[in-house]
Structure formats: C-alpha cells, structure tokens
Amino acid sequence: MDGLSSFLSALIGIVTSTALIDVLWATLLGIVVGMMPGLTATLGVALMTTLTFQMEAERAILILVCMYVGAIYGGSRSAILLNIPGTPANAATSLDGFPLARAGKAGSAMAIATTGSVVGSMIGMVALALIAPLLAEFALSFGAYEFFWLAVFGVLVAGQLTALDDPIKGWLAGFLGLFVAMIGQEGIHAVPRFAYGSTDLAGGIGLLPAMVGAFGFAEILTVMRHEAYEVVRSKVDSVWSGVRQAWGYKMTALRSGLIGTFMGLVPGVGEDMGSWASYAAARQTSKNGSAFGKGSVEGLLAAETGNNAAVPGALIPVLTLAVPGSAPAAVLLAAMIIHGIRPGPLIMVEFPDFVFSVVAMVFAATLAMGALGLLLTRPLLLVLRVPRERLMPIVFVLCTVGAFAIASRTFDVGVMIVFGVLGFLLRELNYPMAPLILGIVLGDILDKNLRRGLVLSDGDLTPFFTRPISAVLWLTALVFIVLTMPGVRRIFTKLTGRWEKTS
Amino acid sequence: MSAPAPRSSMDRLDFFSSILLTAFGVAVLVESLRLPRLENLKVNPYTVPGLVPGLLGVAIAACGLVILLRSILRGGWRAGGDAMDWRRSAAVRRTLVTLALTLVYALVLFPLVPFRIATPLFVFVFIVSTEAMMEGRRPGLRAMVTAALVALATGLVVGYVFQHLFFVRLPGG
C-alpha cells in the first residue's frame, strides 16, 4: 500500500504541475529522435543528460525516462514507412510493418505499433512496480562474491545475446569495455592505472562522453556511409482501425509484454532482444505463422509490444542492482548517479519513494506516447523528410558540446571522438556495442568485488563457487552460454527434431 | 543498421583486426604486470591493482586468438580483390569526408575558434560538401542559402542554450 500511495502522489505531482509540459515535449522529442534513422534512444538519452544535468534530479530523470520511452516507440515509424528501423530495437517491426505500409495500410500499422507499445510499456511498468522492491530486498544479501558474478554474468550474457551468431565478438566487446573501466585511479589503493602521467586519464573515462561517441558519432559515420534513404511519400489510412485490429490479439500482446520485460531485466540485453524474442514466440504460437514477414498484424504487434516492455524491464536492475538492462538504461544509470541518486540494493532504504516515482514517470510517458503517437500521425511524417546531410552536422555539434558540457573538459571531446571512431570500426566488424558499454559500467563493480572477495576468503576461490546465490549466477551463465553456442544449438535442434519425429 | 559484409571479406577483416586485438590483449597483460604491487606498503597481495586488468588482458588476447585462428582456417588471410573496391567506393569517400570534417571541428575549431564562428562554418561546409557528393555537382544557390540558414541557426541556438541557459563556458573564446 505504501508503494501505491507513493506512486499516486508522484503521479499527481506530475499531472498537476509544469512537469506535465515536460512529459509532453520530452516524449515528443523522444519520438522524433527515434523516428530519425541514425538517432538512437541511447544517443537521445545521452544528449538529453548533458542538457538536463543542471536541473533538479526528479525533473531531469522524468525528462530522460520520457525521452527513452518515446525514442524506442518512435523508431517504429521509420521501420514501417521506410523499412529502416529508427533504432535497432525496431528491426523486427519493419518485417511486418513495411509490407503493411506498402499495401496501403500505413495508418493501421502505426496504430498497431502504438497500441503494442502502450500495452508493452504498461506490462513492464507493472513488473517494475512489483519486482523492483522485492529484488532490492533480495539484493541486500549480496556480498562481494555475488556482485563479482553479477558483473561477469552481465558481460557474458549481454555479449552472447547481442552477437548470437558470433558470441566471441560479443564477449570481446564486453572485455574491452571492462578494460576501459580500468583506466584511471582504482578504487582500493588509489593507484592510477594506464594513465601514463596524464591527470585527465587518471580521472578515468567518463561514461557519457564514451556513450555519446559510441552511439552518436559512430552512428553519424555509419549513416553517412550508407546510401540516402528515400523520402516518404506513402499515403496514410485511418489509424483507428489499427487499434481495433490489435485488440484481436490480446494474448499475443500479453505474452510479448512479459517476454519483453524479462529480456529488459537481463543485464545489457534490452529492447532489441525483447522485440526479437517476442516476435519469434508469436510466430511459433500463431495459427497463421506463415503470414509473418508478409504484413502480419500479430507479428507487428508482438515486436512493438516486446521492445517497449523491455524499457521498464531494463530499469529494474538499474534501480535495484545498479546494473543496466540495456544501453539507454546505462545512460540513465549514469544520469541518476550525476544527480545524487544511488541506485543499488539500498535504494528502498535510502530513496524509498524514488522507485515508485520512476513507475509514475513511465506511466505518464506511456500515456503521452500513446496520445501523441495516435494524434500526430500525419504531422510526424514531416520528420522523415529532413535530409540526413542537414541533420547530421547538427547532431555532431550537439555530441561535441554535450560531451564537453558535463565537466567543461576538452579531454571529454577527445574521448567522444576516440569512442566514435572505435565504435564505428567495431560495428563494421560486427562487434556489438551494448556489451562494451555494459563493460564500462560494470568494470568497477567487477574489479573491487573480485579483490574484496579474495581478501575475505584469503585467496580461496571456493566461496565464489559454493555460496548459494553465487552458484546460481555462475551456473546460470554457464548453462545459458553453452546452450546458445552455435554448435550446441545445432546439436540441440537436431536432437529435438529427431525426438519430435519419433513421438 | 549496417548490412553485414559478405563472409569472405569479413574473414579477411577479422584476420587483420584479430591480430591487432590479440596484440592489444598481450600489451594490457604486460602493462598490468608492470603496475605497482605496493609491496612496500605491505598490502594484501590479492588486492594488487594489476590483478583484474591482467586477467582482462588474457581474456582479450584469448578471444582475439580464437578469431584469428578461425579466420585463418576459413582462408581469411589470403589477399582478396574486394579490398580495392572497398577503397574506391563512394561509401568510403563519404565516410572519409565526414570523418575529416568532424575531426577538424571537434579537435581544431571547437577548442580554438569562438563557438559562434566555428559552428556555423562547420555546419555550412558539411551540408554543402556532402550534398555535392550525393548529387555529383555543386549545390545551387537555393541549397547554399538553406545550408547557410541552417548553419547560422545551429550556431545561435546551440550557443545560446549552452552558454546562457546552462552557463557552460564554451572554449574558443
């Protein structure tokens, strides 16, 4: 009941103040950012963090949550209209959204995507309200051994899931991220590592300039490398029939919402996998699976429900374990720390109302997203007519000034450039970016807790493997990794195929 | 967003990049071993600063080595003809022009030249040169005027927001 009253008072606070205006403009800006191919949710949240760091904490986090929710949804527009996912989380959306648009049902497709996004976000929000306080309480029993495994688990699982065809590249990206976190003064003896006499390097690599580089500058280079997209000229039919069609697949939406939330919860995996996993499950269970990829309403609904459900899902580990569920959530985590909020197991003790304030923020952002998405269907099409040659230099100016503004250091502009070029090259080589960023966030947790754990056990590795929660974490990571390895997956598929034939 | 490269050219790219990554992992390990062990302070040997970076160096080198061996087994080490196409392609030219313009702005203009001059200059040159590359000819007067207006507006609005609303002292005077 305490939680419900905290949620209601936070919601009333948002609805009855100027915060409502913040909700509307930030969600709309999020939708616009998400719509534009080349501008991702991570970039939007990172740039917005640099624009809001002088605001009071609650207002800044509200704006960032709205930007996050709006951007993941906004990406569906370009996926449907241009066959180009606005953000990587909308890749599955284009499979059925674009064929629907080509068949003259762009309005319906956008309405189906909007309905799915709202439902997904609401399911994730309920999960956030229910699971976060329990997980925080459970995490109070975590010690050095458990936090060490949590960091290892996060990097390995994120590496695995974001590079399913080539997990070694995913792990390598994660290890590189962990190494980046090692640069600068370490947290136990204050010895500068890999600083080579530079005071800037001794201060460590800032997460925000690195993310602005890896997701902003790298994306600018990627966008400019590719051919220009065609300007949208398609006609838009009525949106309301789409809402009715989506209602016919209630169970698909519910299942996709739950899958998306779970994928959001897994460290570093996030919205992309939320969408793909929901899409795959819907295809497998659908009575009309053959229509998937050819304009299936159910497929579009599943993909969009899954990715937006992952948004609140990704906030659960952010708030309770200080471990991000996705790349944009990693920026949000950094923003919370900048604003003096300390996410982690103590959050329900130190900031008991904050978790429910975030739930209210997600709720307000979801309502704004639904209303703006349905009401501004046609005006929002204008966004897709902005040529990239005019947009990208403005984005780069914002990346540069944003990286500089956080600490007023030109060094951070250099960090942004280095991570941009590195991110671009790694992407071209098919290395995923999410584990790299997760590695930067988790590096300090892994480093301190491995060494603390070894001191506590006097160099004995046994407690790392035998303590119950530690054992669950490393065994789960091991089983998961072995099962999803391409070779093992092939054997598993063969065996299950044989079993199905004989039965 | 980016379409994956064909398997053979990716093996070739993997071959060269994995050599670099393996060397980087080894360098991290060597540098970690050189970090102070604080024996004079009698710190617990399990808390030495180089422990975790050293392990990461091993992990990076090991993954790099696996990718290297795999690319060798797939014949990625052999020189392929597609490298030349890659160098000649319009995509690479666009990427290099973008990279050059952005580097000049971020590393030279932004720190040294006043923001309200540096930013419009960068935005204008970026729009005009990339539009010229896309269309294969010099942009017309209308396109130039549009580019100038976008450039001026960007300099004024971004400069005003950061300097006067967020009180950020931008470099370059």
Contacts between the chains, C-beta under 8 A, distances in Angstrom:
chain1	res1	chain2	res2	distance
A	37	B	1	7.0
A	38	B	1	7.6
A	51	B	161	7.5
A	51	B	166	7.3
A	54	B	166	5.5
A	54	B	167	7.5
A	84	B	1	7.4
A	85	B	1	7.2
A	88	B	1	7.0
A	168	B	63	5.3
A	168	B	66	5.5
A	168	B	67	6.0
A	169	B	67	7.2
A	171	B	59	7.7
A	171	B	63	5.9
A	172	B	21	6.7
A	172	B	60	6.5
A	172	B	63	4.1
A	172	B	64	6.9
A	172	B	67	7.4
A	175	B	56	5.5
A	175	B	59	4.8
A	175	B	60	4.9
A	175	B	63	6.6
A	176	B	60	6.7
A	178	B	52	7.9
A	178	B	56	5.4
A	179	B	28	6.2
A	179	B	53	6.7
A	179	B	56	4.9
A	179	B	57	7.7
A	179	B	60	6.8
A	182	B	52	6.5
A	182	B	53	4.5
A	182	B	56	6.8
A	186	B	49	4.9
A	188	B	47	5.4
A	188	B	49	7.6
A	189	B	38	6.0
A	189	B	41	7.7
A	189	B	43	6.3
A	189	B	47	6.9
A	189	B	49	6.2
A	191	B	35	6.8
A	191	B	36	5.8
A	191	B	38	7.2
A	191	B	49	4.3
A	193	B	35	6.0
A	193	B	49	5.7
A	193	B	50	7.6
A	193	B	53	6.2
A	194	B	31	6.5
A	194	B	53	7.4
A	217	B	102	6.9
A	219	B	1	7.9
A	220	B	98	6.6
A	220	B	102	7.1
A	221	B	95	5.8
A	221	B	98	5.8
A	221	B	99	6.4
A	222	B	1	6.1
A	222	B	2	5.6
A	223	B	1	7.6
A	224	B	94	5.0
A	224	B	95	6.2
A	224	B	97	7.9
A	224	B	98	4.2
A	224	B	130	6.9
A	225	B	2	7.5
A	225	B	91	4.9
A	225	B	92	7.6
A	225	B	94	6.0
A	225	B	95	4.5
A	225	B	98	7.9
A	226	B	1	7.4
A	226	B	2	7.1
A	226	B	91	6.9
A	227	B	91	7.9
A	228	B	134	6.2
A	387	B	131	7.8
A	389	B	126	7.6
A	389	B	127	5.5
A	389	B	130	4.4
A	389	B	131	5.0
A	389	B	134	6.6
A	390	B	127	5.5
A	390	B	146	7.7
A	390	B	147	7.4
A	390	B	150	5.5
A	392	B	98	7.5
A	392	B	126	7.3
A	392	B	130	7.8
A	393	B	101	7.9
A	393	B	122	6.4
A	393	B	123	4.4
A	393	B	126	3.8
A	393	B	127	6.2
A	393	B	151	8.0
A	393	B	154	7.4
A	394	B	123	6.6
A	394	B	150	7.4
A	394	B	154	5.2
A	394	B	158	7.9
A	396	B	102	5.4
A	396	B	105	7.0
A	396	B	106	7.8
A	396	B	122	8.0
A	396	B	126	7.7
A	397	B	105	7.7
A	397	B	119	5.5
A	397	B	122	7.1
A	397	B	123	6.7
A	397	B	154	5.9
A	397	B	158	5.7
A	398	B	158	6.8
A	400	B	105	6.8
A	400	B	106	5.0
A	400	B	110	5.5
A	401	B	110	7.9
A	401	B	158	6.1
A	401	B	162	5.5
A	401	B	168	7.7
A	401	B	170	7.0
A	404	B	110	7.5
A	404	B	168	7.5
A	404	B	170	7.3
A	404	B	171	7.3
A	405	B	162	6.0
A	405	B	166	6.6
A	405	B	168	4.6
A	408	B	168	6.6
A	408	B	169	6.5
A	410	B	110	7.8
A	410	B	111	5.0
A	410	B	171	6.0
A	413	B	106	5.4
A	413	B	107	7.5
A	413	B	110	6.5
A	413	B	111	7.3
A	414	B	107	7.3
A	416	B	106	7.4
A	417	B	102	7.8
A	417	B	103	6.8
A	417	B	106	5.5
A	417	B	107	6.8
A	421	B	99	7.5
A	425	B	17	7.9
A	427	B	2	6.2
A	428	B	2	6.6
A	428	B	5	7.6
A	428	B	13	7.7
A	429	B	10	7.6
A	429	B	13	5.6
A	429	B	14	7.0
A	429	B	17	5.4
A	430	B	4	5.9
A	430	B	5	7.7
A	430	B	10	6.6
A	446	B	52	6.6
A	447	B	52	4.4
A	450	B	51	7.2
A	450	B	52	5.9
A	451	B	46	6.0
A	451	B	47	4.6
A	451	B	51	6.2
A	451	B	52	7.2
A	452	B	47	7.9
A	454	B	46	3.6
A	454	B	47	7.5
A	455	B	44	5.2
A	455	B	46	5.4
A	455	B	47	6.0
A	458	B	46	7.9
A	459	B	45	7.9
A	459	B	46	5.5
